Amino acid sequence: MFRRYANSIPEGANTLFLEHPSVLTALLEVAWQSRAHDPALSLGHPGHRSNLSQLPDFWLNGLKTSARPPISPPPGTTSIPRTRMAAALNPQTGGTVLWDHLIYAYMIESTRIYEIFRRVLHEFLHGEKLGVPTDAAQHWLRNTEELFYRDPPPFSITTITSHIRSDLRSTRRNAYWRMFGMDLNHGTDEGQPYPYIKADAANNEFVTTFEELLREVWIAIANFGNSSGANPTDQGKIENLVANLQNMLMSRRANGNLSREEFVFVAMMSWFHLTVQFDSPIIQALRAEVTGPEQRLFKVAQRVGLPAHGLSKSYFDIADPISGVLIDIEVSGTGIVPALVARVPAFPTLTPLQNAMNTIITHWSIITGRDVKAGKVAVR
């Protein structure tokens, strides 16, 4: 979300990091207001995520017009092109903004980026162990603390903390568990499991089903150029796996469930992702200027004494394509299968969807330690 805003304004992210926290909150309200909202689609569908309203117009309009330049919705849909998204975005029915899938937030958070920058704020705001922050870095520190390390302002769409949900980190883990049956790969700073409520209704079969889909799609990709002989691609099985994943994901989204949480968590992780995508003010203040988001994160982690995940590069690289594929599955279900298995005349090599899956297969194998390209081993 913040990455797309940064791409649409002069000076990009540096301008965004200098904004007042109220303006940044208003940016998110406007994005929610401009979400894809087609009443003809079922509630929870990517084109109709939620009916919950943003701040009232009399309140939000003042924030929108007082900002310089005035706030407008972020352009486009998500951070990468979609293959099937056009049908879900109808400007005549209430907006075109579509945020990334919850899996994006899960992958970015798995690098331990949230905990590392929490330590950065702690050190800068309690002393000068890391030095004295520059003027631009102080803006970043204020904005980050206001937006992501305290309760949001009341009545905002981003306000998902209360006496019922007092721990935002626990709330995020609960959402990841419900949607994917997965916990984060790190616990507390002391190495203990992080406590959170594991809901009974969770997609416990997501990982095994998704991995099986990756295996089958890899077979299709590996046999992409076959013009003669046997082709082991099993289109029927791929269709069944995609349908199962669509049913799984949409069952957790019934009546717009988890949409607001997804929006907030995706926006939050996009802020931290944007922070390490270039030598941003806080990166410069920490003297962590290197090449690549994972290398910057490693340098920051070293400065604060809290290690990032060693496979952070794979988590960063997989986040966008896996988000796009899961949204495609939610939108079109088995309608995406031809682009997964068939040679399309317009694409002499792999289709965009196959390329995305190829990236996912590579980095999923690295992250999990299970080589999906090798296929299953039959046990006698």
VENURSUL-V470540 format. One record per residue. N is the residue number from 0. RES is the residue in three letters. NEAR is the number of other C-alpha atoms within 12 Angstrom. D_CENTER is the distance of its C-alpha to the mean C-alpha in whole Angstrom. Layout:
n->[N,N]
res->[RES,RES]
near->[NEAR,NEAR]
d_center->[D_CENTER,D_CENTER]
//
This chain:
n->[0,1,2,3,4,5,6,7,8,9,10,11,12,13,14,15,16,17,18,19,20,21,22,23,24,25,26,27,28,29,30,31,32,33,34,35,36,37,38,39,40,41,42,43,44,45,46,47,48,49,50,51,52,53,54,55,56,57,58,59,60,61,62,63,64,65,66,67,68,69,70,71,72,73,74,75,76,77,78,79,80,81,82,83,84,85,86,87,88,89,90,91,92,93,94,95,96,97,98,99,100,101,102,103,104,105,106,107,108,109,110,111,112,113,114,115,116,117,118,119,120,121,122,123,124,125,126,127,128,129,130,131,132,133,134,135,136,137,138,139,140,141,142,143,144,145,146,147,148,149,150,151,152,153,154,155,156,157,158,159,160,161,162,163,164,165,166,167,168,169,170,171,172,173,174,175,176,177,178,179,180,181,182,183,184,185,186,187,188,189,190,191,192,193,194,195,196,197,198,199,200,201,202,203,204,205,206,207,208,209,210,211,212,213,214,215,216,217,218,219,220,221,222,223,224,225,226,227,228,229,230,231,232,233,234,235,236,237,238,239,240,241,242,243,244,245,246,247,248,249,250,251,252,253,254,255,256,257,258,259,260,261,262,263,264,265,266,267,268,269,270,271,272,273,274,275,276,277,278,279,280,281,282,283,284,285,286,287,288,289,290,291,292,293,294,295,296,297,298,299,300,301,302,303,304,305,306,307,308,309,310,311,312,313,314,315,316,317,318,319,320,321,322,323,324,325,326,327,328,329,330,331,332,333,334,335,336,337,338,339,340,341,342,343,344,345,346,347,348,349,350,351,352,353,354,355,356,357,358,359,360,361,362,363,364,365,366,367,368,369,370,371,372,373,374,375,376,377,378,379]
res->[MET,PHE,ARG,ARG,TYR,ALA,ASN,SER,ILE,PRO,GLU,GLY,ALA,ASN,THR,LEU,PHE,LEU,GLU,HIS,PRO,SER,VAL,LEU,THR,ALA,LEU,LEU,GLU,VAL,ALA,TRP,GLN,SER,ARG,ALA,HIS,ASP,PRO,ALA,LEU,SER,LEU,GLY,HIS,PRO,GLY,HIS,ARG,SER,ASN,LEU,SER,GLN,LEU,PRO,ASP,PHE,TRP,LEU,ASN,GLY,LEU,LYS,THR,SER,ALA,ARG,PRO,PRO,ILE,SER,PRO,PRO,PRO,GLY,THR,THR,SER,ILE,PRO,ARG,THR,ARG,MET,ALA,ALA,ALA,LEU,ASN,PRO,GLN,THR,GLY,GLY,THR,VAL,LEU,TRP,ASP,HIS,LEU,ILE,TYR,ALA,TYR,MET,ILE,GLU,SER,THR,ARG,ILE,TYR,GLU,ILE,PHE,ARG,ARG,VAL,LEU,HIS,GLU,PHE,LEU,HIS,GLY,GLU,LYS,LEU,GLY,VAL,PRO,THR,ASP,ALA,ALA,GLN,HIS,TRP,LEU,ARG,ASN,THR,GLU,GLU,LEU,PHE,TYR,ARG,ASP,PRO,PRO,PRO,PHE,SER,ILE,THR,THR,ILE,THR,SER,HIS,ILE,ARG,SER,ASP,LEU,ARG,SER,THR,ARG,ARG,ASN,ALA,TYR,TRP,ARG,MET,PHE,GLY,MET,ASP,LEU,ASN,HIS,GLY,THR,ASP,GLU,GLY,GLN,PRO,TYR,PRO,TYR,ILE,LYS,ALA,ASP,ALA,ALA,ASN,ASN,GLU,PHE,VAL,THR,THR,PHE,GLU,GLU,LEU,LEU,ARG,GLU,VAL,TRP,ILE,ALA,ILE,ALA,ASN,PHE,GLY,ASN,SER,SER,GLY,ALA,ASN,PRO,THR,ASP,GLN,GLY,LYS,ILE,GLU,ASN,LEU,VAL,ALA,ASN,LEU,GLN,ASN,MET,LEU,MET,SER,ARG,ARG,ALA,ASN,GLY,ASN,LEU,SER,ARG,GLU,GLU,PHE,VAL,PHE,VAL,ALA,MET,MET,SER,TRP,PHE,HIS,LEU,THR,VAL,GLN,PHE,ASP,SER,PRO,ILE,ILE,GLN,ALA,LEU,ARG,ALA,GLU,VAL,THR,GLY,PRO,GLU,GLN,ARG,LEU,PHE,LYS,VAL,ALA,GLN,ARG,VAL,GLY,LEU,PRO,ALA,HIS,GLY,LEU,SER,LYS,SER,TYR,PHE,ASP,ILE,ALA,ASP,PRO,ILE,SER,GLY,VAL,LEU,ILE,ASP,ILE,GLU,VAL,SER,GLY,THR,GLY,ILE,VAL,PRO,ALA,LEU,VAL,ALA,ARG,VAL,PRO,ALA,PHE,PRO,THR,LEU,THR,PRO,LEU,GLN,ASN,ALA,MET,ASN,THR,ILE,ILE,THR,HIS,TRP,SER,ILE,ILE,THR,GLY,ARG,ASP,VAL,LYS,ALA,GLY,LYS,VAL,ALA,VAL,ARG]
near->[47,39,36,32,36,30,21,21,24,13,14,21,33,29,25,38,35,27,30,25,26,27,31,39,39,39,40,43,40,38,42,41,35,36,42,38,35,29,22,19,24,24,26,34,43,51,40,39,47,35,27,26,22,29,28,19,16,11,17,31,22,19,28,29,19,17,21,17,17,18,31,31,31,32,26,29,36,41,31,29,22,33,31,29,32,22,23,36,32,25,19,14,20,25,30,33,40,48,49,45,49,46,43,41,41,43,43,45,40,37,42,38,43,43,33,33,43,27,29,39,33,21,23,28,22,13,13,15,18,28,21,21,27,20,16,24,30,29,26,39,38,28,30,38,27,22,35,37,25,22,21,28,22,15,21,30,34,38,27,31,27,17,9,11,18,18,22,31,34,26,29,42,37,34,41,41,32,35,41,37,29,29,33,33,27,29,20,19,19,11,12,10,15,23,20,24,22,24,21,14,21,27,32,24,23,29,27,22,28,35,33,32,40,41,35,38,44,36,33,35,33,25,24,28,20,17,10,9,8,12,19,22,27,26,26,18,24,36,29,23,32,38,28,27,37,34,27,30,44,34,25,35,33,21,21,27,27,34,38,36,37,43,41,39,43,42,43,41,41,41,38,44,43,39,39,41,30,26,28,37,30,43,39,27,28,35,25,30,25,21,17,24,33,36,28,36,49,34,32,39,33,22,26,28,21,28,29,35,30,23,29,33,31,31,40,42,32,36,40,38,38,41,38,39,47,43,41,41,40,37,37,31,30,27,23,35,36,27,37,41,39,32,25,19,10,11,15,12,19,29,27,27,37,36,28,35,44,33,31,39,38,30,32,34,26,22,27,20,16,22,22,30,30,20,19,16,11,6,4,3]
d_center->[9,11,11,12,15,16,17,19,21,24,24,20,18,21,22,19,20,23,23,24,22,23,22,18,18,20,18,15,18,19,15,16,19,19,16,17,20,22,25,26,23,22,21,17,17,14,17,18,15,18,21,21,22,21,24,27,28,31,29,26,28,30,26,26,29,30,27,28,27,26,23,22,18,16,17,16,13,10,9,11,14,15,18,18,17,20,22,19,19,23,24,27,25,23,20,18,15,12,8,5,5,5,5,2,4,7,7,7,9,11,13,14,13,13,17,18,18,19,22,22,23,25,27,27,28,31,33,33,32,30,32,32,29,29,30,26,25,26,24,21,22,23,20,18,20,21,17,16,19,21,21,20,23,24,24,21,18,16,19,18,20,24,26,25,21,22,20,16,16,17,16,12,14,16,13,11,15,16,13,13,16,15,15,14,16,18,20,22,23,26,25,25,23,21,23,21,22,21,21,24,22,19,18,20,21,17,17,21,20,17,19,22,21,20,23,25,23,24,27,27,26,28,31,30,33,35,38,41,41,39,35,33,30,30,29,30,28,25,25,26,23,20,22,22,18,18,20,18,15,17,19,17,16,20,21,18,17,14,13,13,12,8,9,10,8,5,8,9,7,7,11,11,10,12,15,15,15,18,21,20,23,22,22,25,26,25,27,24,24,24,22,18,15,16,20,19,17,20,23,21,21,25,26,25,26,23,22,18,17,20,17,14,15,14,11,10,12,10,6,7,10,9,6,9,12,11,11,14,16,15,17,20,20,23,23,21,23,26,23,22,26,28,29,29,32,30,28,30,28,25,23,19,18,20,19,15,16,19,16,14,18,18,16,15,19,19,17,19,22,23,24,23,25,28,28,29,32,35,37,40]
//
